[in-house]
């Protein structure tokens, strides 16, 4: 479910200090519940769901993900300064095309920089009335006309297709992560 920018900004995340020059594009809460110490498990499940090629080849989400992959072939590294360089982030770890900037006990930040966008993907673990849930925030700086065109093209689809598909895949993976065959974990 989408959350307000204000709610995301009210949290004491490290990203606010590290990347104040990045506009917040979207903020969402995954509709899953865990315990205080489940953030590592969530990151494992989320990475599998994020990088899986399980979106149907001809589904709307599958087509959008393939469009993004095709555009990445044009996306040579523009040589822009990276956020991870501000703190010497880990270049070895990645989430799909995103590289890890930092990892804390309750949050992490990933970065992608190409000729289309310079973007940050923030994942945080927050206490809610029902337990603990993950939140995702996306910060984007479009790069030139190609980036502005790409963002204009996908904007109508992000809230209708891209994020709901990602959220559903993560929720399904979270629900079934330790279930026995034929059993659904709650």
C-alpha angles and dihedrals in degrees: 000000000000117000129199122269087234093058091051093046091049092065118091094242119161091227091072091064096036100048110023089146093065117091115230106241103178141354125198140172119218112232095234131104132218142153129271092269099046099093094101090050090048091052090051093049093042092050091052092048093043095051098037118109090219097121105108112265092237099029117114091249092047091052092049092049090049091048089054091048091049091050089051088067086066092044105096114179105271092206094240119158110268127226088230088061088063088069104014094256125199111276094185100067123071144173106212105301092346122098122214115254098178143338124210129175092266105021145031137188129213128189139203124187124182140129091285103048145350101215141170126209113201122192121189136178113223136182113241134178089269100044127278128337137177124245128199127203126186122204118190138188108182113219113227126303093324092056095044090049093048092049092048089050096051099035095090091048101044096078096034101043119358103052096035090051092049092046092049093048092050093045091050092047091047093049094049100035095110103011120128116243108287092013126103119213118222 
